[in-house]
Amino acid sequence: MKTFLPVVILVLMFHFSQSQTKDSLPILNAPIGLKFGCSVEQAKSILTQKGGKIDLTDSKNDVLTYNEIKIGLRTSLYFRLEFVNNKGYL
């Protein structure tokens, strides 16, 4: 009985931490509209719609850099998105 309670507490902590992680990912993506693992074409389309201007000097095949993206009421000075296997990661 003494080991049962700590095991139950550990399982419940794990369960709630996993559910919060799944629910928090869309919140991170919401201001910009990008999803983790998006393609290069999807990212270019979304960032251009946000008013961003691509910086060709810093952009490469696996890295996109943008200037002046509108996020809410503010405008970013610099935004960098890296790709691994054609999947974008902030």
C-alpha positions as CSV (number, residue, x, y, z in Angstrom):
1,M,0.0,0.0,0.0
2,K,2.9,2.4,0.7
3,T,4.2,2.1,-2.9
4,F,0.8,2.3,-4.5
5,L,0.2,6.0,-3.7
6,P,3.5,7.3,-5.1
7,V,3.0,5.3,-8.3
8,V,-0.5,6.7,-8.7
9,I,0.7,10.2,-8.2
10,L,3.5,9.7,-10.7
11,V,1.1,8.4,-13.3
12,L,-1.3,11.3,-12.8
13,M,1.5,13.8,-13.0
14,F,2.7,12.3,-16.3
15,H,-0.8,12.2,-17.7
16,F,-1.5,15.9,-16.9
17,S,1.9,17.1,-18.2
18,Q,1.3,15.3,-21.5
19,S,-2.1,16.8,-21.9
20,Q,-0.8,20.3,-21.2
21,T,2.0,19.9,-23.8
22,K,-0.4,18.8,-26.5
23,D,-2.8,21.7,-25.8
24,S,0.0,24.3,-25.6
25,L,1.5,23.7,-29.1
26,P,-1.4,25.4,-31.0
27,I,-0.9,28.4,-28.7
28,L,2.7,28.7,-29.8
29,N,1.7,28.6,-33.4
30,A,-1.3,30.9,-33.3
31,P,0.3,34.4,-33.6
32,I,2.3,33.5,-36.7
33,G,0.1,30.8,-38.1
34,L,2.9,28.3,-38.8
35,K,2.7,24.8,-37.6
36,F,5.7,22.7,-36.6
37,G,6.7,20.5,-39.5
38,C,5.3,22.8,-42.3
39,S,6.8,22.7,-45.8
40,V,8.9,25.5,-47.4
41,E,6.0,26.4,-49.7
42,Q,3.5,26.6,-46.8
43,A,5.9,28.8,-44.8
44,K,6.6,31.2,-47.6
45,S,2.9,31.6,-48.3
46,I,2.0,32.2,-44.7
47,L,4.9,34.6,-44.0
48,T,4.2,36.6,-47.2
49,Q,0.5,36.9,-46.2
50,K,1.8,38.4,-42.9
51,G,3.5,41.1,-44.8
52,G,7.0,39.6,-44.5
53,K,9.8,40.4,-46.9
54,I,12.2,37.6,-47.6
55,D,15.8,38.3,-46.9
56,L,17.7,36.7,-49.8
57,T,21.1,37.3,-48.3
58,D,20.5,35.1,-45.2
59,S,18.0,32.6,-46.8
60,K,19.3,29.2,-48.0
61,N,17.7,25.9,-49.1
62,D,17.1,24.9,-45.5
63,V,16.7,28.3,-43.8
64,L,14.2,31.1,-44.5
65,T,14.7,34.5,-43.0
66,Y,12.1,37.2,-43.2
67,N,11.8,40.9,-42.2
68,E,8.8,43.0,-41.2
69,I,6.3,40.2,-40.3
70,K,3.2,41.5,-38.6
71,I,2.4,39.6,-35.5
72,G,-0.7,41.1,-33.9
73,L,-0.1,44.8,-33.5
74,R,3.7,44.6,-33.8
75,T,6.1,44.1,-36.6
76,S,9.1,41.8,-36.2
77,L,12.5,43.0,-37.3
78,Y,13.9,39.5,-38.0
79,F,12.3,36.0,-38.3
80,R,14.2,32.8,-39.0
81,L,12.7,29.4,-39.8
82,E,14.9,26.4,-40.2
83,F,14.0,23.2,-42.1
84,V,15.0,19.6,-41.6
85,N,13.9,17.1,-44.2
86,N,11.6,19.9,-45.7
87,K,9.8,20.3,-42.3
88,G,9.9,23.7,-40.6
89,Y,11.0,24.3,-37.0
90,L,11.0,27.7,-35.3
